[in-house]
């Protein structure tokens, strides 16, 4: 599993590759994590206003938008991904 974090406007686009057959399971895991954001070690989830998601060809693409008056932190998003997904490789 590899991922990319790309700065995009007031948020980030995150692409997770190598998840064919696991897309829905991982999306469910992301939803559960957002519902219990207090458990995330980075706390970055609390700064996310919205997540647009799509699964395509063995990949997941997330578009993260920051809450008003906050800014998303790349290192925090990276920590969240490691917490949710185990130890994926940043590409």
Secondary structure, DSSP 8 states (H G I E B T S, - for coil): -EEEEEEETTEEEEEEES-TTTHHHHHHHHHHHHHTGGG-SS-GGGGEEEEEEEEETTEEEEEEEE-TT----HHHHHHHHHHHHSS-EE-
